[in-house]
Amino acid sequence: MTPTVCFFVFSQEEFAEKIDISQQTLSRIECGKNFLTAETLEKILSVLGVKINELFVYEEEYSSDNVLEDIEKYLQFLKSNPKKLACVHKMIKEIAFL
């Protein structure tokens, strides 16, 4: 699968306005201080005109074993935060049924 390449030029303020969140919240998401909600992710996908799998395409190749190990580590971390776990569940569900 060839990833779609799109170029957008938005200021942080413009992009935050388009996805209906504050600039401070967007900044905190970008820095990893806030977690992206499923609703905000859907708005980002809509504004950028991409599907969720296109947003998360990585060039680096992993073996299936490495990917599953990483996912298991992330799930252990997420178990303590039901809100984040629910968001990840929604993302996985969306990707799995493309």
Biopython code that builds the backbone (N, CA, C, O; Angstrom):
import numpy as np
from Bio.PDB.StructureBuilder import StructureBuilder

atoms = [
    (1, "MET", "N", (0.837, -1.171, 0.000)),
    (1, "MET", "CA", (0.000, 0.000, 0.000)),
    (1, "MET", "C", (0.887, 1.241, 0.000)),
    (1, "MET", "O", (1.804, 1.336, 0.815)),
    (2, "THR", "N", (0.637, 2.174, -0.879)),
    (2, "THR", "CA", (1.384, 3.408, -0.952)),
    (2, "THR", "C", (0.670, 4.468, -0.130)),
    (2, "THR", "O", (-0.509, 4.741, -0.354)),
    (3, "PRO", "N", (1.384, 5.073, 0.830)),
    (3, "PRO", "CA", (0.735, 6.095, 1.639)),
    (3, "PRO", "C", (0.395, 7.323, 0.808)),
    (3, "PRO", "O", (1.094, 7.652, -0.150)),
    (4, "THR", "N", (-0.677, 7.990, 1.183)),
    (4, "THR", "CA", (-1.077, 9.225, 0.546)),
    (4, "THR", "C", (-0.240, 10.351, 1.109)),
    (4, "THR", "O", (-0.051, 10.437, 2.323)),
    (5, "VAL", "N", (0.261, 11.211, 0.250)),
    (5, "VAL", "CA", (1.049, 12.339, 0.713)),
    (5, "VAL", "C", (0.226, 13.600, 0.502)),
    (5, "VAL", "O", (-0.174, 13.921, -0.617)),
    (6, "CYS", "N", (-0.019, 14.305, 1.595)),
    (6, "CYS", "CA", (-0.785, 15.548, 1.543)),
    (6, "CYS", "C", (0.018, 16.633, 2.242)),
    (6, "CYS", "O", (0.711, 16.363, 3.224)),
    (7, "PHE", "N", (-0.071, 17.824, 1.753)),
    (7, "PHE", "CA", (0.602, 18.941, 2.394)),
    (7, "PHE", "C", (-0.425, 19.988, 2.768)),
    (7, "PHE", "O", (-1.174, 20.476, 1.922)),
    (8, "PHE", "N", (-0.451, 20.325, 4.036)),
    (8, "PHE", "CA", (-1.339, 21.355, 4.548)),
    (8, "PHE", "C", (-0.486, 22.369, 5.283)),
    (8, "PHE", "O", (0.485, 22.009, 5.948)),
    (9, "VAL", "N", (-0.844, 23.616, 5.165)),
    (9, "VAL", "CA", (-0.138, 24.644, 5.896)),
    (9, "VAL", "C", (-1.162, 25.342, 6.791)),
    (9, "VAL", "O", (-1.903, 26.226, 6.361)),
    (10, "PHE", "N", (-1.174, 24.913, 8.039)),
    (10, "PHE", "CA", (-2.038, 25.514, 9.045)),
    (10, "PHE", "C", (-1.156, 25.968, 10.193)),
    (10, "PHE", "O", (-0.192, 25.293, 10.553)),
    (11, "SER", "N", (-1.483, 27.091, 10.753)),
    (11, "SER", "CA", (-0.835, 27.433, 12.017)),
    (11, "SER", "C", (-1.470, 26.539, 13.079)),
    (11, "SER", "O", (-2.525, 25.946, 12.857)),
    (12, "GLN", "N", (-0.827, 26.453, 14.211)),
    (12, "GLN", "CA", (-1.390, 25.656, 15.292)),
    (12, "GLN", "C", (-2.756, 26.214, 15.685)),
    (12, "GLN", "O", (-3.688, 25.459, 15.962)),
    (13, "GLU", "N", (-2.862, 27.512, 15.704)),
    (13, "GLU", "CA", (-4.128, 28.165, 16.054)),
    (13, "GLU", "C", (-5.227, 27.817, 15.035)),
    (13, "GLU", "O", (-6.353, 27.500, 15.418)),
    (14, "GLU", "N", (-4.897, 27.876, 13.749)),
    (14, "GLU", "CA", (-5.871, 27.549, 12.697)),
    (14, "GLU", "C", (-6.323, 26.091, 12.789)),
    (14, "GLU", "O", (-7.512, 25.788, 12.684)),
    (15, "PHE", "N", (-5.353, 25.195, 12.989)),
    (15, "PHE", "CA", (-5.704, 23.776, 13.042)),
    (15, "PHE", "C", (-6.551, 23.474, 14.266)),
    (15, "PHE", "O", (-7.518, 22.716, 14.186)),
    (16, "ALA", "N", (-6.190, 24.065, 15.401)),
    (16, "ALA", "CA", (-6.976, 23.865, 16.626)),
    (16, "ALA", "C", (-8.417, 24.330, 16.412)),
    (16, "ALA", "O", (-9.362, 23.671, 16.847)),
    (17, "GLU", "N", (-8.574, 25.456, 15.748)),
    (17, "GLU", "CA", (-9.919, 25.977, 15.475)),
    (17, "GLU", "C", (-10.697, 25.020, 14.562)),
    (17, "GLU", "O", (-11.884, 24.777, 14.780)),
    (18, "LYS", "N", (-10.030, 24.488, 13.553)),
    (18, "LYS", "CA", (-10.696, 23.576, 12.613)),
    (18, "LYS", "C", (-11.167, 22.290, 13.285)),
    (18, "LYS", "O", (-12.183, 21.717, 12.893)),
    (19, "ILE", "N", (-10.422, 21.833, 14.307)),
    (19, "ILE", "CA", (-10.823, 20.591, 14.983)),
    (19, "ILE", "C", (-11.541, 20.864, 16.305)),
    (19, "ILE", "O", (-11.801, 19.954, 17.092)),
    (20, "ASP", "N", (-11.857, 22.152, 16.528)),
    (20, "ASP", "CA", (-12.700, 22.569, 17.652)),
    (20, "ASP", "C", (-12.112, 22.234, 19.024)),
    (20, "ASP", "O", (-12.807, 21.739, 19.911)),
    (21, "ILE", "N", (-10.814, 22.515, 19.176)),
    (21, "ILE", "CA", (-10.176, 22.419, 20.485)),
    (21, "ILE", "C", (-9.328, 23.671, 20.675)),
    (21, "ILE", "O", (-9.059, 24.393, 19.715)),
    (22, "SER", "N", (-8.912, 23.926, 21.898)),
    (22, "SER", "CA", (-8.083, 25.108, 22.140)),
    (22, "SER", "C", (-6.669, 24.867, 21.618)),
    (22, "SER", "O", (-6.222, 23.730, 21.470)),
    (23, "GLN", "N", (-5.984, 25.973, 21.345)),
    (23, "GLN", "CA", (-4.601, 25.873, 20.890)),
    (23, "GLN", "C", (-3.749, 25.226, 21.977)),
    (23, "GLN", "O", (-2.832, 24.463, 21.672)),
    (24, "GLN", "N", (-4.039, 25.521, 23.233)),
    (24, "GLN", "CA", (-3.286, 24.935, 24.344)),
    (24, "GLN", "C", (-3.473, 23.419, 24.377)),
    (24, "GLN", "O", (-2.513, 22.679, 24.591)),
    (25, "THR", "N", (-4.712, 22.953, 24.164)),
    (25, "THR", "CA", (-4.967, 21.513, 24.148)),
    (25, "THR", "C", (-4.220, 20.851, 22.999)),
    (25, "THR", "O", (-3.626, 19.789, 23.181)),
    (26, "LEU", "N", (-4.242, 21.461, 21.823)),
    (26, "LEU", "CA", (-3.516, 20.911, 20.678)),
    (26, "LEU", "C", (-2.021, 20.838, 20.986)),
    (26, "LEU", "O", (-1.370, 19.837, 20.685)),
    (27, "SER", "N", (-1.486, 21.883, 21.576)),
    (27, "SER", "CA", (-0.074, 21.889, 21.933)),
    (27, "SER", "C", (0.246, 20.761, 22.910)),
    (27, "SER", "O", (1.270, 20.092, 22.774)),
    (28, "ARG", "N", (-0.618, 20.551, 23.885)),
    (28, "ARG", "CA", (-0.394, 19.494, 24.878)),
    (28, "ARG", "C", (-0.493, 18.109, 24.234)),
    (28, "ARG", "O", (0.220, 17.192, 24.641)),
    (29, "ILE", "N", (-1.362, 17.945, 23.241)),
    (29, "ILE", "CA", (-1.450, 16.674, 22.508)),
    (29, "ILE", "C", (-0.164, 16.448, 21.722)),
    (29, "ILE", "O", (0.400, 15.354, 21.740)),
    (30, "GLU", "N", (0.295, 17.487, 21.034)),
    (30, "GLU", "CA", (1.520, 17.380, 20.238)),
    (30, "GLU", "C", (2.729, 17.023, 21.095)),
    (30, "GLU", "O", (3.620, 16.302, 20.647)),
    (31, "CYS", "N", (2.760, 17.520, 22.313)),
    (31, "CYS", "CA", (3.897, 17.265, 23.212)),
    (31, "CYS", "C", (3.733, 15.975, 24.007)),
    (31, "CYS", "O", (4.627, 15.594, 24.763)),
    (32, "GLY", "N", (2.599, 15.301, 23.843)),
    (32, "GLY", "CA", (2.364, 14.059, 24.564)),
    (32, "GLY", "C", (1.891, 14.253, 25.989)),
    (32, "GLY", "O", (1.903, 13.308, 26.777)),
    (33, "LYS", "N", (1.474, 15.464, 26.335)),
    (33, "LYS", "CA", (0.982, 15.737, 27.692)),
    (33, "LYS", "C", (-0.511, 15.444, 27.820)),
    (33, "LYS", "O", (-0.990, 15.137, 28.912)),
    (34, "ASN", "N", (-1.237, 15.534, 26.732)),
    (34, "ASN", "CA", (-2.658, 15.174, 26.685)),
    (34, "ASN", "C", (-2.819, 14.016, 25.720)),
    (34, "ASN", "O", (-2.036, 13.866, 24.782)),
    (35, "PHE", "N", (-3.829, 13.202, 25.951)),
    (35, "PHE", "CA", (-4.110, 12.087, 25.066)),
    (35, "PHE", "C", (-5.216, 12.497, 24.107)),
    (35, "PHE", "O", (-6.185, 13.144, 24.503)),
    (36, "LEU", "N", (-5.070, 12.128, 22.879)),
    (36, "LEU", "CA", (-6.033, 12.420, 21.829)),
    (36, "LEU", "C", (-7.322, 11.644, 22.068)),
    (36, "LEU", "O", (-7.276, 10.433, 22.284)),
    (37, "THR", "N", (-8.468, 12.313, 22.033)),
    (37, "THR", "CA", (-9.739, 11.605, 22.168)),
    (37, "THR", "C", (-10.157, 11.064, 20.802)),
    (37, "THR", "O", (-9.695, 11.541, 19.766)),
    (38, "ALA", "N", (-11.022, 10.080, 20.817)),
    (38, "ALA", "CA", (-11.524, 9.521, 19.555)),
    (38, "ALA", "C", (-12.258, 10.591, 18.758)),
    (38, "ALA", "O", (-12.151, 10.639, 17.533)),
    (39, "GLU", "N", (-12.998, 11.442, 19.448)),
    (39, "GLU", "CA", (-13.740, 12.513, 18.774)),
    (39, "GLU", "C", (-12.785, 13.486, 18.075)),
    (39, "GLU", "O", (-13.019, 13.878, 16.931)),
    (40, "THR", "N", (-11.712, 13.872, 18.767)),
    (40, "THR", "CA", (-10.732, 14.781, 18.168)),
    (40, "THR", "C", (-10.013, 14.100, 17.012)),
    (40, "THR", "O", (-9.749, 14.734, 15.991)),
    (41, "LEU", "N", (-9.697, 12.837, 17.155)),
    (41, "LEU", "CA", (-9.060, 12.096, 16.068)),
    (41, "LEU", "C", (-9.957, 12.088, 14.835)),
    (41, "LEU", "O", (-9.475, 12.283, 13.720)),
    (42, "GLU", "N", (-11.242, 11.868, 15.021)),
    (42, "GLU", "CA", (-12.181, 11.877, 13.892)),
    (42, "GLU", "C", (-12.193, 13.232, 13.202)),
    (42, "GLU", "O", (-12.263, 13.308, 11.976)),
    (43, "LYS", "N", (-12.125, 14.309, 13.993)),
    (43, "LYS", "CA", (-12.097, 15.655, 13.411)),
    (43, "LYS", "C", (-10.808, 15.886, 12.627)),
    (43, "LYS", "O", (-10.830, 16.491, 11.555)),
    (44, "ILE", "N", (-9.687, 15.404, 13.161)),
    (44, "ILE", "CA", (-8.399, 15.538, 12.460)),
    (44, "ILE", "C", (-8.446, 14.804, 11.128)),
    (44, "ILE", "O", (-8.013, 15.329, 10.102)),
    (45, "LEU", "N", (-8.975, 13.587, 11.151)),
    (45, "LEU", "CA", (-9.078, 12.806, 9.920)),
    (45, "LEU", "C", (-9.924, 13.538, 8.886)),
    (45, "LEU", "O", (-9.585, 13.572, 7.704)),
    (46, "SER", "N", (-11.024, 14.120, 9.342)),
    (46, "SER", "CA", (-11.924, 14.846, 8.445)),
    (46, "SER", "C", (-11.235, 16.077, 7.848)),
    (46, "SER", "O", (-11.296, 16.300, 6.639)),
    (47, "VAL", "N", (-10.582, 16.871, 8.693)),
    (47, "VAL", "CA", (-9.904, 18.081, 8.219)),
    (47, "VAL", "C", (-8.782, 17.742, 7.239)),
    (47, "VAL", "O", (-8.602, 18.423, 6.229)),
    (48, "LEU", "N", (-8.033, 16.688, 7.544)),
    (48, "LEU", "CA", (-6.920, 16.309, 6.670)),
    (48, "LEU", "C", (-7.369, 15.486, 5.465)),
    (48, "LEU", "O", (-6.618, 15.323, 4.503)),
    (49, "GLY", "N", (-8.601, 14.966, 5.521)),
    (49, "GLY", "CA", (-9.108, 14.174, 4.400)),
    (49, "GLY", "C", (-8.400, 12.847, 4.235)),
    (49, "GLY", "O", (-8.166, 12.395, 3.115)),
    (50, "VAL", "N", (-8.057, 12.218, 5.359)),
    (50, "VAL", "CA", (-7.354, 10.940, 5.314)),
    (50, "VAL", "C", (-8.111, 9.905, 6.148)),
    (50, "VAL", "O", (-8.943, 10.244, 6.988)),
    (51, "LYS", "N", (-7.795, 8.628, 5.889)),
    (51, "LYS", "CA", (-8.334, 7.540, 6.698)),
    (51, "LYS", "C", (-7.360, 7.273, 7.838)),
    (51, "LYS", "O", (-6.183, 7.624, 7.757)),
    (52, "ILE", "N", (-7.853, 6.658, 8.884)),
    (52, "ILE", "CA", (-7.030, 6.443, 10.069)),
    (52, "ILE", "C", (-5.765, 5.643, 9.755)),
    (52, "ILE", "O", (-4.703, 5.927, 10.309)),
    (53, "ASN", "N", (-5.867, 4.653, 8.879)),
    (53, "ASN", "CA", (-4.675, 3.863, 8.566)),
    (53, "ASN", "C", (-3.623, 4.703, 7.849)),
    (53, "ASN", "O", (-2.431, 4.432, 7.992)),
    (54, "GLU", "N", (-4.026, 5.706, 7.086)),
    (54, "GLU", "CA", (-3.079, 6.575, 6.398)),
    (54, "GLU", "C", (-2.346, 7.491, 7.381)),
    (54, "GLU", "O", (-1.191, 7.856, 7.163)),
    (55, "LEU", "N", (-3.020, 7.848, 8.443)),
    (55, "LEU", "CA", (-2.424, 8.723, 9.437)),
    (55, "LEU", "C", (-1.325, 8.021, 10.217)),
    (55, "LEU", "O", (-0.381, 8.657, 10.686)),
    (56, "PHE", "N", (-1.452, 6.698, 10.355)),
    (56, "PHE", "CA", (-0.514, 5.945, 11.177)),
    (56, "PHE", "C", (0.392, 5.019, 10.376)),
    (56, "PHE", "O", (0.869, 4.021, 10.914)),
    (57, "VAL", "N", (0.641, 5.322, 9.111)),
    (57, "VAL", "CA", (1.545, 4.518, 8.295)),
    (57, "VAL", "C", (2.978, 4.874, 8.674)),
    (57, "VAL", "O", (3.360, 6.045, 8.686)),
    (58, "TYR", "N", (3.756, 3.855, 8.980)),
    (58, "TYR", "CA", (5.152, 4.047, 9.333)),
    (58, "TYR", "C", (6.026, 3.350, 8.312)),
    (58, "TYR", "O", (5.663, 2.300, 7.780)),
    (59, "GLU", "N", (7.174, 3.935, 8.042)),
    (59, "GLU", "CA", (8.104, 3.358, 7.084)),
    (59, "GLU", "C", (8.838, 2.151, 7.662)),
    (59, "GLU", "O", (9.193, 1.224, 6.934)),
    (60, "GLU", "N", (9.060, 2.169, 8.965)),
    (60, "GLU", "CA", (9.836, 1.115, 9.604)),
    (60, "GLU", "C", (9.051, -0.200, 9.594)),
    (60, "GLU", "O", (7.858, -0.231, 9.895)),
    (61, "GLU", "N", (9.739, -1.267, 9.246)),
    (61, "GLU", "CA", (9.118, -2.582, 9.212)),
    (61, "GLU", "C", (9.378, -3.317, 10.519)),
    (61, "GLU", "O", (10.493, -3.290, 11.041)),
    (62, "TYR", "N", (8.372, -3.958, 11.037)),
    (62, "TYR", "CA", (8.481, -4.750, 12.248)),
    (62, "TYR", "C", (8.062, -6.176, 11.940)),
    (62, "TYR", "O", (7.233, -6.421, 11.064)),
    (63, "SER", "N", (8.646, -7.105, 12.667)),
    (63, "SER", "CA", (8.155, -8.476, 12.565)),
    (63, "SER", "C", (6.868, -8.561, 13.374)),
    (63, "SER", "O", (6.638, -7.743, 14.264)),
    (64, "SER", "N", (6.035, -9.542, 13.073)),
    (64, "SER", "CA", (4.775, -9.715, 13.795)),
    (64, "SER", "C", (5.012, -9.879, 15.284)),
    (64, "SER", "O", (4.254, -9.350, 16.097)),
    (65, "ASP", "N", (6.067, -10.614, 15.651)),
    (65, "ASP", "CA", (6.361, -10.825, 17.066)),
    (65, "ASP", "C", (6.671, -9.504, 17.769)),
    (65, "ASP", "O", (6.181, -9.258, 18.871)),
    (66, "ASN", "N", (7.476, -8.659, 17.143)),
    (66, "ASN", "CA", (7.825, -7.373, 17.752)),
    (66, "ASN", "C", (6.598, -6.482, 17.899)),
    (66, "ASN", "O", (6.436, -5.812, 18.920)),
    (67, "VAL", "N", (5.755, -6.469, 16.912)),
    (67, "VAL", "CA", (4.549, -5.647, 16.965)),
    (67, "VAL", "C", (3.654, -6.117, 18.104)),
    (67, "VAL", "O", (3.162, -5.300, 18.882)),
    (68, "LEU", "N", (3.439, -7.418, 18.209)),
    (68, "LEU", "CA", (2.588, -7.940, 19.277)),
    (68, "LEU", "C", (3.180, -7.665, 20.654)),
    (68, "LEU", "O", (2.444, -7.351, 21.590)),
    (69, "GLU", "N", (4.491, -7.778, 20.788)),
    (69, "GLU", "CA", (5.140, -7.459, 22.066)),
    (69, "GLU", "C", (4.918, -5.994, 22.435)),
    (69, "GLU", "O", (4.604, -5.675, 23.582)),
    (70, "ASP", "N", (5.083, -5.112, 21.460)),
    (70, "ASP", "CA", (4.870, -3.685, 21.713)),
    (70, "ASP", "C", (3.418, -3.417, 22.109)),
    (70, "ASP", "O", (3.159, -2.683, 23.063)),
    (71, "ILE", "N", (2.489, -4.000, 21.390)),
    (71, "ILE", "CA", (1.075, -3.801, 21.689)),
    (71, "ILE", "C", (0.750, -4.282, 23.099)),
    (71, "ILE", "O", (0.018, -3.612, 23.828)),
    (72, "GLU", "N", (1.281, -5.420, 23.483)),
    (72, "GLU", "CA", (1.043, -5.939, 24.830)),
    (72, "GLU", "C", (1.586, -4.993, 25.897)),
    (72, "GLU", "O", (0.945, -4.800, 26.931)),
    (73, "LYS", "N", (2.760, -4.398, 25.662)),
    (73, "LYS", "CA", (3.317, -3.428, 26.613)),
    (73, "LYS", "C", (2.407, -2.209, 26.726)),
    (73, "LYS", "O", (2.141, -1.726, 27.827)),
    (74, "TYR", "N", (1.937, -1.717, 25.591)),
    (74, "TYR", "CA", (1.064, -0.544, 25.607)),
    (74, "TYR", "C", (-0.245, -0.844, 26.323)),
    (74, "TYR", "O", (-0.749, -0.015, 27.081)),
    (75, "LEU", "N", (-0.793, -2.027, 26.082)),
    (75, "LEU", "CA", (-2.054, -2.401, 26.731)),
    (75, "LEU", "C", (-1.894, -2.488, 28.245)),
    (75, "LEU", "O", (-2.797, -2.092, 28.982)),
    (76, "GLN", "N", (-0.769, -2.996, 28.715)),
    (76, "GLN", "CA", (-0.519, -3.044, 30.158)),
    (76, "GLN", "C", (-0.545, -1.631, 30.744)),
    (76, "GLN", "O", (-1.110, -1.399, 31.812)),
    (77, "PHE", "N", (0.066, -0.708, 30.038)),
    (77, "PHE", "CA", (0.077, 0.689, 30.480)),
    (77, "PHE", "C", (-1.334, 1.277, 30.460)),
    (77, "PHE", "O", (-1.715, 2.011, 31.372)),
    (78, "LEU", "N", (-2.107, 0.955, 29.421)),
    (78, "LEU", "CA", (-3.432, 1.540, 29.256)),
    (78, "LEU", "C", (-4.483, 0.962, 30.197)),
    (78, "LEU", "O", (-5.514, 1.595, 30.424)),
    (79, "LYS", "N", (-4.248, -0.213, 30.743)),
    (79, "LYS", "CA", (-5.230, -0.837, 31.631)),
    (79, "LYS", "C", (-5.622, 0.064, 32.787)),
    (79, "LYS", "O", (-6.745, -0.013, 33.285)),
    (80, "SER", "N", (-4.708, 0.912, 33.214)),
    (80, "SER", "CA", (-4.985, 1.781, 34.357)),
    (80, "SER", "C", (-5.763, 3.037, 33.978)),
    (80, "SER", "O", (-6.127, 3.825, 34.851)),
    (81, "ASN", "N", (-6.020, 3.230, 32.690)),
    (81, "ASN", "CA", (-6.741, 4.427, 32.261)),
    (81, "ASN", "C", (-7.858, 4.034, 31.295)),
    (81, "ASN", "O", (-7.637, 3.943, 30.088)),
    (82, "PRO", "N", (-9.063, 3.799, 31.833)),
    (82, "PRO", "CA", (-10.183, 3.347, 30.996)),
    (82, "PRO", "C", (-10.504, 4.279, 29.822)),
    (82, "PRO", "O", (-10.912, 3.817, 28.757)),
    (83, "LYS", "N", (-10.321, 5.584, 30.015)),
    (83, "LYS", "CA", (-10.625, 6.536, 28.942)),
    (83, "LYS", "C", (-9.671, 6.340, 27.759)),
    (83, "LYS", "O", (-10.099, 6.310, 26.605)),
    (84, "LYS", "N", (-8.387, 6.209, 28.055)),
    (84, "LYS", "CA", (-7.401, 5.983, 27.000)),
    (84, "LYS", "C", (-7.613, 4.616, 26.355)),
    (84, "LYS", "O", (-7.495, 4.472, 25.139)),
    (85, "LEU", "N", (-7.924, 3.626, 27.167)),
    (85, "LEU", "CA", (-8.152, 2.276, 26.654)),
    (85, "LEU", "C", (-9.335, 2.267, 25.684)),
    (85, "LEU", "O", (-9.283, 1.620, 24.638)),
    (86, "ALA", "N", (-10.397, 2.988, 26.038)),
    (86, "ALA", "CA", (-11.566, 3.070, 25.157)),
    (86, "ALA", "C", (-11.217, 3.740, 23.829)),
    (86, "ALA", "O", (-11.708, 3.331, 22.777)),
    (87, "CYS", "N", (-10.378, 4.759, 23.875)),
    (87, "CYS", "CA", (-9.961, 5.455, 22.652)),
    (87, "CYS", "C", (-9.150, 4.523, 21.760)),
    (87, "CYS", "O", (-9.366, 4.480, 20.549)),
    (88, "VAL", "N", (-8.225, 3.783, 22.347)),
    (88, "VAL", "CA", (-7.410, 2.830, 21.584)),
    (88, "VAL", "C", (-8.298, 1.734, 21.001)),
    (88, "VAL", "O", (-8.100, 1.310, 19.862)),
    (89, "HIS", "N", (-9.262, 1.285, 21.772)),
    (89, "HIS", "CA", (-10.205, 0.259, 21.290)),
    (89, "HIS", "C", (-10.924, 0.740, 20.040)),
    (89, "HIS", "O", (-11.059, 0.002, 19.065)),
    (90, "LYS", "N", (-11.384, 1.984, 20.078)),
    (90, "LYS", "CA", (-12.099, 2.539, 18.924)),
    (90, "LYS", "C", (-11.178, 2.623, 17.708)),
    (90, "LYS", "O", (-11.599, 2.320, 16.591)),
    (91, "MET", "N", (-9.917, 3.036, 17.919)),
    (91, "MET", "CA", (-8.972, 3.131, 16.801)),
    (91, "MET", "C", (-8.701, 1.753, 16.195)),
    (91, "MET", "O", (-8.700, 1.590, 14.975)),
    (92, "ILE", "N", (-8.472, 0.770, 17.058)),
    (92, "ILE", "CA", (-8.195, -0.591, 16.572)),
    (92, "ILE", "C", (-9.384, -1.122, 15.804)),
    (92, "ILE", "O", (-9.226, -1.729, 14.745)),
    (93, "LYS", "N", (-10.564, -0.897, 16.330)),
    (93, "LYS", "CA", (-11.786, -1.351, 15.675)),
    (93, "LYS", "C", (-11.920, -0.731, 14.285)),
    (93, "LYS", "O", (-12.266, -1.422, 13.327)),
    (94, "GLU", "N", (-11.649, 0.561, 14.174)),
    (94, "GLU", "CA", (-11.728, 1.267, 12.898)),
    (94, "GLU", "C", (-10.718, 0.680, 11.896)),
    (94, "GLU", "O", (-11.057, 0.448, 10.735)),
    (95, "ILE", "N", (-9.504, 0.448, 12.343)),
    (95, "ILE", "CA", (-8.462, -0.068, 11.464)),
    (95, "ILE", "C", (-8.753, -1.498, 11.051)),
    (95, "ILE", "O", (-8.555, -1.865, 9.893)),
    (96, "ALA", "N", (-9.225, -2.315, 11.998)),
    (96, "ALA", "CA", (-9.453, -3.735, 11.735)),
    (96, "ALA", "C", (-10.552, -3.959, 10.714)),
    (96, "ALA", "O", (-10.537, -4.964, 10.003)),
    (97, "PHE", "N", (-11.501, -3.045, 10.631)),
    (97, "PHE", "CA", (-12.638, -3.271, 9.735)),
    (97, "PHE", "C", (-12.605, -2.384, 8.502)),
    (97, "PHE", "O", (-13.650, -2.030, 7.955)),
    (98, "LEU", "N", (-11.400, -2.025, 8.067)),
    (98, "LEU", "CA", (-11.269, -1.231, 6.825)),
    (98, "LEU", "C", (-11.598, -2.055, 5.621)),
    (98, "LEU", "O", (-11.542, -1.555, 4.497)),
]
sb = StructureBuilder()
sb.init_structure("model")
sb.init_model(0)
sb.init_chain("A")
sb.init_seg("    ")
for serial, (resi, resn, name, xyz) in enumerate(atoms, 1):
    if name == "N":
        sb.init_residue(resn, " ", resi, " ")
    sb.init_atom(name, np.array(xyz, "f"), 0.0, 1.0, " ", f" {name:<3s}", serial, name[0])
structure = sb.get_structure()
